[in-house]
Amino acid sequence: MALTSNAVKLPRVPVGEWFDSLVTWCTDNLSWLFDGIGSAIESSVDGLTDALNVLPPLGLTLVLAVLALAISGWKLGLFAVLGFLLIDSMELWDPAMDSLALVIVSAVVSTVLSVPIGIAAARSDMVSRIVRPVLDFMQTMPAFVYLIPAIFFFSIGAVPGVVATVIFAMPPGVRLTELGIRGVDPEMVEAGEAFGTPPNRILTRIQIPLAMPSIMAGINQLIMLSLSMVVIAGMVGAGGLGGVVLEGINRVDVAKGFEGGIAVVVLAIYLDRLTGALGGGPSVLRALFARGRSGARRGTAHRGAPAMAGAAGRVDSAADSSAGS
């Protein structure tokens, strides 16, 4: 006996219409807020672009190479010289500086927002439970979708590109900040509490320094995600290398698109190695800072500082001598 069943049609849930109504309400009632945010972002991007173009390409290449040499080492310094000279030889210097300014502004805004949220999530389970599904939504939503409300709020230009990039790039910064602080050895925190250290000083003097490699890994990832949005941001008039690649796609110009992609790769490798060195790789600046701090501690102990400071200086001295041997 054949069983027949009538198909049950579920009522349509107008999620898109609800979101459209929300965007319309925000546009009508919060235009003053979006105008202020747009002006701040646009002035930051324009100011940084002007600052990057103060020096000629060769001069800025040398500055970036010296910065790479001081933070990471001679290999990244040599790569910076060769890579940025290649960008200049392909006549893509101005678009590359536009994209670099866009990425730096987006990364700074993402860091300023993501690190405090990650700290709050690490210190409160309730905040973590609230933030986690929001981050899942931000990280899995296609990046193109962010451009639609951004265009409504900020029109065409670099501003909607920065806003969409910030939303897309924030999740790894929040997640790795929370992971790093939660991964700090509880005995270190308990030792600080046993000496009566206030919670804020435990956070700034114990938890954040010990979690810094994880935090820097999050910053590294959000910078890489910001660079991955360069081409998408070019679709809303952000310009830069994204505009170059988009022009190559529209004209089916393989050479132009490939050259724009190579320039993006150079920027990505440079920023990746630079932030990676800040997070835990070899650094000339960090070695000099540590050596100077060790000398300052030994000098303080010599002038009759407390015994704990003298012991710290002796520990640093022993570490330096063992490293030298």
C-alpha positions as a Markdown table, in Angstrom:
| # | Residue | x | y | z |
|---|---|---|---|---|
| 1 | Met | 0.0 | 0.0 | 0.0 |
| 2 | Ala | 1.6 | 3.2 | -1.1 |
| 3 | Leu | 1.8 | 6.0 | 1.4 |
| 4 | Thr | 1.1 | 9.5 | 0.2 |
| 5 | Ser | 1.9 | 12.7 | 2.1 |
| 6 | Asn | 1.2 | 16.3 | 1.3 |
| 7 | Ala | 4.3 | 18.4 | 1.2 |
| 8 | Val | 4.3 | 20.8 | 4.1 |
| 9 | Lys | 5.5 | 24.3 | 3.1 |
| 10 | Leu | 7.0 | 26.3 | 5.9 |
| 11 | Pro | 6.3 | 30.0 | 6.1 |
| 12 | Arg | 9.1 | 32.2 | 4.8 |
| 13 | Val | 11.1 | 34.0 | 7.4 |
| 14 | Pro | 11.9 | 37.5 | 6.0 |
| 15 | Val | 15.4 | 37.7 | 7.5 |
| 16 | Gly | 16.6 | 39.8 | 4.6 |
| 17 | Glu | 13.8 | 42.3 | 4.9 |
| 18 | Trp | 14.5 | 42.6 | 8.6 |
| 19 | Phe | 18.1 | 43.4 | 7.9 |
| 20 | Asp | 17.2 | 45.8 | 5.2 |
| 21 | Ser | 14.9 | 47.6 | 7.6 |
| 22 | Leu | 17.7 | 47.8 | 10.2 |
| 23 | Val | 20.1 | 49.2 | 7.6 |
| 24 | Thr | 17.5 | 51.8 | 6.5 |
| 25 | Trp | 16.8 | 52.8 | 10.1 |
| 26 | Cys | 20.6 | 53.2 | 10.9 |
| 27 | Thr | 21.1 | 55.2 | 7.7 |
| 28 | Asp | 18.2 | 57.6 | 8.6 |
| 29 | Asn | 18.9 | 58.0 | 12.4 |
| 30 | Leu | 22.7 | 57.4 | 12.8 |
| 31 | Ser | 24.0 | 59.3 | 9.8 |
| 32 | Trp | 25.9 | 61.6 | 12.1 |
| 33 | Leu | 27.8 | 58.7 | 13.6 |
| 34 | Phe | 28.7 | 57.2 | 10.2 |
| 35 | Asp | 29.8 | 60.6 | 8.9 |
| 36 | Gly | 32.1 | 60.9 | 11.9 |
| 37 | Ile | 33.6 | 57.4 | 11.5 |
| 38 | Gly | 33.9 | 57.9 | 7.7 |
| 39 | Ser | 35.7 | 61.3 | 8.2 |
| 40 | Ala | 38.1 | 59.8 | 10.7 |
| 41 | Ile | 38.9 | 56.8 | 8.6 |
| 42 | Glu | 39.3 | 58.8 | 5.4 |
| 43 | Ser | 41.6 | 61.3 | 7.0 |
| 44 | Ser | 43.7 | 58.6 | 8.5 |
| 45 | Val | 44.1 | 56.7 | 5.2 |
| 46 | Asp | 44.8 | 59.9 | 3.3 |
| 47 | Gly | 47.3 | 61.2 | 5.9 |
| 48 | Leu | 49.2 | 57.9 | 6.1 |
| 49 | Thr | 49.3 | 57.7 | 2.3 |
| 50 | Asp | 50.7 | 61.2 | 2.1 |
| 51 | Ala | 53.3 | 60.3 | 4.8 |
| 52 | Leu | 54.4 | 57.2 | 2.8 |
| 53 | Asn | 54.8 | 59.3 | -0.3 |
| 54 | Val | 56.9 | 62.0 | 1.3 |
| 55 | Leu | 60.1 | 60.1 | 0.5 |
| 56 | Pro | 60.9 | 58.9 | -3.0 |
| 57 | Pro | 60.5 | 55.2 | -3.6 |
| 58 | Leu | 64.2 | 54.5 | -3.1 |
| 59 | Gly | 64.3 | 56.5 | 0.1 |
| 60 | Leu | 61.2 | 54.7 | 1.6 |
| 61 | Thr | 62.6 | 51.4 | 0.4 |
| 62 | Leu | 65.8 | 52.0 | 2.4 |
| 63 | Val | 63.7 | 53.0 | 5.5 |
| 64 | Leu | 61.6 | 49.9 | 5.3 |
| 65 | Ala | 64.7 | 47.8 | 4.8 |
| 66 | Val | 66.4 | 49.3 | 7.9 |
| 67 | Leu | 63.3 | 48.7 | 9.9 |
| 68 | Ala | 63.2 | 45.1 | 8.7 |
| 69 | Leu | 66.9 | 44.7 | 9.5 |
| 70 | Ala | 66.5 | 46.1 | 13.1 |
| 71 | Ile | 63.4 | 44.0 | 13.9 |
| 72 | Ser | 63.9 | 40.7 | 12.0 |
| 73 | Gly | 67.4 | 40.5 | 10.5 |
| 74 | Trp | 69.4 | 40.9 | 7.3 |
| 75 | Lys | 67.3 | 38.4 | 5.3 |
| 76 | Leu | 64.1 | 40.4 | 5.6 |
| 77 | Gly | 66.1 | 43.6 | 5.0 |
| 78 | Leu | 67.4 | 42.2 | 1.7 |
| 79 | Phe | 63.9 | 41.0 | 0.8 |
| 80 | Ala | 62.5 | 44.4 | 1.5 |
| 81 | Val | 65.1 | 46.0 | -0.9 |
| 82 | Leu | 64.5 | 43.6 | -3.7 |
| 83 | Gly | 60.7 | 43.4 | -3.2 |
| 84 | Phe | 60.0 | 47.1 | -3.1 |
| 85 | Leu | 62.4 | 47.8 | -5.9 |
| 86 | Leu | 60.5 | 45.2 | -8.0 |
| 87 | Ile | 57.2 | 47.0 | -7.1 |
| 88 | Asp | 58.7 | 50.3 | -8.3 |
| 89 | Ser | 60.0 | 48.8 | -11.5 |
| 90 | Met | 56.5 | 47.5 | -12.3 |
| 91 | Glu | 55.2 | 51.1 | -11.9 |
| 92 | Leu | 53.0 | 50.0 | -9.1 |
| 93 | Trp | 54.5 | 52.1 | -6.3 |
| 94 | Asp | 51.6 | 54.5 | -5.8 |
| 95 | Pro | 48.9 | 51.7 | -5.7 |
| 96 | Ala | 51.1 | 49.7 | -3.4 |
| 97 | Met | 51.4 | 52.6 | -0.9 |
| 98 | Asp | 47.7 | 53.2 | -1.1 |
| 99 | Ser | 47.1 | 49.5 | -0.2 |
| 100 | Leu | 49.8 | 49.6 | 2.5 |
| 101 | Ala | 48.0 | 52.6 | 4.1 |
| 102 | Leu | 44.7 | 50.9 | 3.9 |
| 103 | Val | 46.0 | 47.7 | 5.5 |
| 104 | Ile | 47.8 | 49.6 | 8.3 |
| 105 | Val | 44.8 | 51.6 | 9.2 |
| 106 | Ser | 42.6 | 48.5 | 9.1 |
| 107 | Ala | 45.0 | 46.5 | 11.2 |
| 108 | Val | 45.4 | 49.3 | 13.8 |
| 109 | Val | 41.6 | 49.6 | 14.1 |
| 110 | Ser | 41.2 | 45.8 | 14.3 |
| 111 | Thr | 43.9 | 45.5 | 16.9 |
| 112 | Val | 42.5 | 48.3 | 19.1 |
| 113 | Leu | 39.1 | 46.6 | 19.0 |
| 114 | Ser | 40.0 | 42.9 | 19.2 |
| 115 | Val | 42.6 | 42.9 | 21.9 |
| 116 | Pro | 40.4 | 44.5 | 24.6 |
| 117 | Ile | 37.5 | 42.3 | 23.6 |
| 118 | Gly | 39.8 | 39.2 | 23.8 |
| 119 | Ile | 41.0 | 40.3 | 27.3 |
| 120 | Ala | 37.4 | 40.8 | 28.5 |
| 121 | Ala | 36.5 | 37.3 | 27.1 |
| 122 | Ala | 39.5 | 35.7 | 28.8 |
| 123 | Arg | 38.6 | 37.3 | 32.2 |
| 124 | Ser | 34.8 | 36.5 | 32.0 |
| 125 | Asp | 33.2 | 33.3 | 30.9 |
| 126 | Met | 29.9 | 35.1 | 30.3 |
| 127 | Val | 31.6 | 37.6 | 27.9 |
| 128 | Ser | 33.3 | 34.6 | 26.2 |
| 129 | Arg | 30.0 | 32.8 | 25.7 |
| 130 | Ile | 28.5 | 36.0 | 24.1 |
| 131 | Val | 31.5 | 36.8 | 21.9 |
| 132 | Arg | 32.1 | 33.3 | 20.5 |
| 133 | Pro | 28.9 | 33.0 | 18.3 |
| 134 | Val | 29.4 | 36.6 | 17.1 |
| 135 | Leu | 33.0 | 35.8 | 16.0 |
| 136 | Asp | 31.7 | 32.7 | 14.3 |
| 137 | Phe | 29.2 | 34.8 | 12.4 |
| 138 | Met | 31.9 | 37.4 | 11.5 |
| 139 | Gln | 34.4 | 34.8 | 10.4 |
| 140 | Thr | 32.1 | 32.6 | 8.3 |
| 141 | Met | 30.0 | 35.3 | 6.5 |
| 142 | Pro | 31.3 | 35.8 | 3.0 |
| 143 | Ala | 33.4 | 39.0 | 2.8 |
| 144 | Phe | 31.4 | 40.4 | -0.1 |
| 145 | Val | 28.3 | 40.6 | 2.1 |
| 146 | Tyr | 30.0 | 43.2 | 4.4 |
| 147 | Leu | 30.4 | 45.5 | 1.4 |
| 148 | Ile | 26.6 | 45.9 | 0.9 |
| 149 | Pro | 25.7 | 47.7 | 4.2 |
| 150 | Ala | 29.1 | 49.5 | 4.2 |
| 151 | Ile | 28.3 | 51.1 | 0.9 |
| 152 | Phe | 24.9 | 52.3 | 2.3 |
| 153 | Phe | 26.6 | 53.7 | 5.3 |
| 154 | Phe | 29.8 | 55.2 | 3.8 |
| 155 | Ser | 29.2 | 55.5 | 0.1 |
| 156 | Ile | 32.0 | 54.5 | -2.4 |
| 157 | Gly | 35.7 | 54.8 | -1.6 |
| 158 | Ala | 38.3 | 53.6 | 0.9 |
| 159 | Val | 36.1 | 53.9 | 4.0 |
| 160 | Pro | 33.7 | 51.0 | 3.2 |
| 161 | Gly | 36.8 | 48.9 | 2.3 |
| 162 | Val | 38.3 | 49.6 | 5.7 |
| 163 | Val | 35.1 | 48.9 | 7.6 |
| 164 | Ala | 34.5 | 45.6 | 5.8 |
| 165 | Thr | 38.2 | 44.7 | 6.3 |
| 166 | Val | 38.0 | 45.4 | 10.0 |
| 167 | Ile | 34.9 | 43.3 | 10.5 |
| 168 | Phe | 36.5 | 40.4 | 8.5 |
| 169 | Ala | 39.9 | 40.6 | 10.2 |
| 170 | Met | 38.9 | 41.0 | 13.9 |
| 171 | Pro | 38.0 | 37.4 | 14.9 |
| 172 | Pro | 41.5 | 35.8 | 15.0 |
| 173 | Gly | 42.8 | 38.8 | 17.0 |
| 174 | Val | 40.0 | 38.3 | 19.6 |
| 175 | Arg | 40.4 | 34.5 | 19.7 |
| 176 | Leu | 44.2 | 34.3 | 20.0 |
| 177 | Thr | 44.2 | 37.1 | 22.6 |
| 178 | Glu | 41.7 | 35.2 | 24.7 |
| 179 | Leu | 43.6 | 31.9 | 24.1 |
| 180 | Gly | 46.9 | 33.4 | 25.1 |
| 181 | Ile | 45.7 | 35.0 | 28.4 |
| 182 | Arg | 43.7 | 31.8 | 29.4 |
| 183 | Gly | 46.9 | 29.8 | 28.7 |
| 184 | Val | 49.0 | 31.7 | 31.2 |
| 185 | Asp | 50.2 | 29.4 | 34.0 |
| 186 | Pro | 47.7 | 29.7 | 36.9 |
| 187 | Glu | 50.6 | 29.4 | 39.4 |
| 188 | Met | 52.1 | 32.7 | 38.0 |
| 189 | Val | 48.8 | 34.5 | 38.6 |
| 190 | Glu | 48.4 | 32.9 | 42.1 |
| 191 | Ala | 51.9 | 34.0 | 43.0 |
| 192 | Gly | 51.0 | 37.6 | 42.1 |
| 193 | Glu | 47.8 | 37.4 | 44.1 |
| 194 | Ala | 49.7 | 36.0 | 47.1 |
| 195 | Phe | 51.9 | 39.1 | 47.1 |
| 196 | Gly | 48.8 | 41.3 | 47.1 |
| 197 | Thr | 49.1 | 42.5 | 43.5 |
| 198 | Pro | 45.9 | 44.2 | 42.2 |
| 199 | Pro | 44.1 | 42.4 | 39.4 |
| 200 | Asn | 44.9 | 45.2 | 36.8 |
| 201 | Arg | 48.6 | 44.9 | 37.6 |
| 202 | Ile | 48.4 | 41.1 | 37.3 |
| 203 | Leu | 46.9 | 41.6 | 33.9 |
| 204 | Thr | 49.5 | 44.2 | 32.7 |
| 205 | Arg | 52.6 | 42.7 | 34.4 |
| 206 | Ile | 52.0 | 39.0 | 34.2 |
| 207 | Gln | 49.2 | 37.8 | 31.9 |
| 208 | Ile | 49.7 | 40.1 | 28.9 |
| 209 | Pro | 53.5 | 39.8 | 28.8 |
| 210 | Leu | 53.3 | 36.0 | 29.0 |
| 211 | Ala | 50.5 | 35.9 | 26.4 |
| 212 | Met | 52.3 | 38.3 | 24.1 |
| 213 | Pro | 53.4 | 35.6 | 21.6 |
| 214 | Ser | 49.8 | 34.5 | 21.1 |
| 215 | Ile | 48.6 | 38.1 | 20.9 |
| 216 | Met | 51.2 | 38.9 | 18.3 |
| 217 | Ala | 50.1 | 35.8 | 16.3 |
| 218 | Gly | 46.6 | 37.2 | 16.3 |
| 219 | Ile | 47.8 | 40.5 | 15.1 |
| 220 | Asn | 49.8 | 38.8 | 12.4 |
| 221 | Gln | 46.7 | 36.9 | 11.3 |
| 222 | Leu | 44.5 | 40.0 | 11.2 |
| 223 | Ile | 47.1 | 41.8 | 9.1 |
| 224 | Met | 47.1 | 38.8 | 6.6 |
| 225 | Leu | 43.3 | 38.9 | 6.5 |
| 226 | Ser | 43.4 | 42.6 | 5.9 |
| 227 | Leu | 45.7 | 42.0 | 2.9 |
| 228 | Ser | 43.4 | 39.4 | 1.6 |
| 229 | Met | 40.6 | 42.0 | 1.5 |
| 230 | Val | 42.7 | 44.4 | -0.7 |
| 231 | Val | 41.2 | 43.1 | -4.0 |
| 232 | Ile | 37.7 | 43.0 | -2.5 |
| 233 | Ala | 38.0 | 46.5 | -1.2 |
| 234 | Gly | 39.0 | 47.6 | -4.7 |
| 235 | Met | 35.6 | 46.6 | -5.9 |
| 236 | Val | 34.0 | 49.5 | -3.9 |
| 237 | Gly | 36.5 | 52.1 | -5.1 |
| 238 | Ala | 39.2 | 51.8 | -2.5 |
| 239 | Gly | 41.9 | 51.8 | -5.2 |
| 240 | Gly | 45.3 | 50.6 | -4.6 |
| 241 | Leu | 46.5 | 47.2 | -5.7 |
| 242 | Gly | 43.0 | 45.9 | -5.5 |
| 243 | Gly | 42.0 | 48.3 | -8.2 |
| 244 | Val | 44.9 | 47.1 | -10.4 |
| 245 | Val | 43.9 | 43.5 | -10.0 |
| 246 | Leu | 40.3 | 44.3 | -10.6 |
| 247 | Glu | 41.2 | 46.2 | -13.8 |
| 248 | Gly | 43.2 | 43.2 | -15.0 |
| 249 | Ile | 40.2 | 41.0 | -14.4 |
| 250 | Asn | 37.8 | 43.3 | -16.2 |
| 251 | Arg | 40.1 | 43.7 | -19.2 |
| 252 | Val | 41.3 | 40.0 | -19.1 |
| 253 | Asp | 44.8 | 41.5 | -18.9 |
| 254 | Val | 46.8 | 38.6 | -17.5 |
| 255 | Ala | 50.0 | 40.6 | -17.2 |
| 256 | Lys | 48.4 | 43.5 | -15.2 |
| 257 | Gly | 46.6 | 41.2 | -12.9 |
| 258 | Phe | 49.7 | 39.1 | -12.2 |
| 259 | Glu | 51.8 | 42.1 | -11.5 |
| 260 | Gly | 49.2 | 43.5 | -9.1 |
| 261 | Gly | 49.1 | 40.1 | -7.4 |
| 262 | Ile | 52.9 | 39.9 | -7.1 |
| 263 | Ala | 52.9 | 43.4 | -5.4 |
| 264 | Val | 50.3 | 42.1 | -2.9 |
| 265 | Val | 52.5 | 39.1 | -2.2 |
| 266 | Val | 55.5 | 41.3 | -1.5 |
| 267 | Leu | 53.6 | 43.4 | 1.0 |
| 268 | Ala | 52.1 | 40.3 | 2.6 |
| 269 | Ile | 55.5 | 38.6 | 3.1 |
| 270 | Tyr | 57.1 | 41.8 | 4.4 |
| 271 | Leu | 54.3 | 42.4 | 7.0 |
| 272 | Asp | 54.1 | 38.8 | 7.9 |
| 273 | Arg | 57.8 | 38.4 | 8.7 |
| 274 | Leu | 57.9 | 41.8 | 10.4 |
| 275 | Thr | 55.1 | 41.0 | 12.8 |
| 276 | Gly | 56.3 | 37.5 | 13.3 |
| 277 | Ala | 59.7 | 38.8 | 14.5 |
| 278 | Leu | 58.0 | 41.1 | 16.9 |
| 279 | Gly | 56.0 | 38.2 | 18.3 |
| 280 | Gly | 59.0 | 36.0 | 19.1 |
| 281 | Gly | 61.6 | 35.8 | 16.3 |
| 282 | Pro | 65.1 | 37.2 | 16.5 |
| 283 | Ser | 65.2 | 41.0 | 16.9 |
| 284 | Val | 68.2 | 43.3 | 17.2 |
| 285 | Leu | 66.0 | 45.9 | 18.9 |
| 286 | Arg | 64.7 | 43.5 | 21.5 |
| 287 | Ala | 68.2 | 42.2 | 22.2 |
| 288 | Leu | 69.5 | 45.7 | 22.7 |
| 289 | Phe | 66.6 | 46.5 | 25.0 |
| 290 | Ala | 67.1 | 43.4 | 27.1 |
| 291 | Arg | 70.8 | 44.1 | 27.4 |
| 292 | Gly | 70.2 | 47.7 | 28.5 |
| 293 | Arg | 67.6 | 46.6 | 31.0 |
| 294 | Ser | 70.0 | 44.0 | 32.5 |
| 295 | Gly | 72.6 | 46.7 | 32.8 |
| 296 | Ala | 70.2 | 49.0 | 34.5 |
| 297 | Arg | 69.3 | 46.3 | 37.0 |
| 298 | Arg | 72.9 | 45.6 | 37.8 |
| 299 | Gly | 73.5 | 49.3 | 38.4 |
| 300 | Thr | 70.5 | 49.6 | 40.7 |
| 301 | Ala | 71.8 | 46.6 | 42.7 |
| 302 | His | 75.2 | 48.2 | 43.0 |
| 303 | Arg | 73.8 | 51.4 | 44.5 |
| 304 | Gly | 72.1 | 49.4 | 47.3 |
| 305 | Ala | 68.8 | 48.5 | 45.8 |
| 306 | Pro | 66.6 | 45.9 | 47.5 |
| 307 | Ala | 67.9 | 42.4 | 47.4 |
| 308 | Met | 65.2 | 41.2 | 45.0 |
| 309 | Ala | 66.4 | 43.7 | 42.3 |
| 310 | Gly | 70.0 | 42.6 | 42.9 |
| 311 | Ala | 69.0 | 39.0 | 42.5 |
| 312 | Ala | 67.2 | 39.8 | 39.3 |
| 313 | Gly | 70.3 | 41.5 | 38.0 |
| 314 | Arg | 72.5 | 38.6 | 39.0 |
| 315 | Val | 70.2 | 36.2 | 37.2 |
| 316 | Asp | 70.3 | 38.4 | 34.0 |
| 317 | Ser | 74.2 | 38.4 | 34.3 |
| 318 | Ala | 74.3 | 34.7 | 34.6 |
| 319 | Ala | 72.0 | 34.3 | 31.6 |
| 320 | Asp | 74.1 | 36.7 | 29.6 |
| 321 | Ser | 77.4 | 34.9 | 30.4 |
| 322 | Ser | 75.9 | 31.5 | 29.7 |
| 323 | Ala | 74.5 | 32.8 | 26.4 |
| 324 | Gly | 78.0 | 34.2 | 25.5 |
| 325 | Ser | 79.7 | 31.0 | 26.3 |
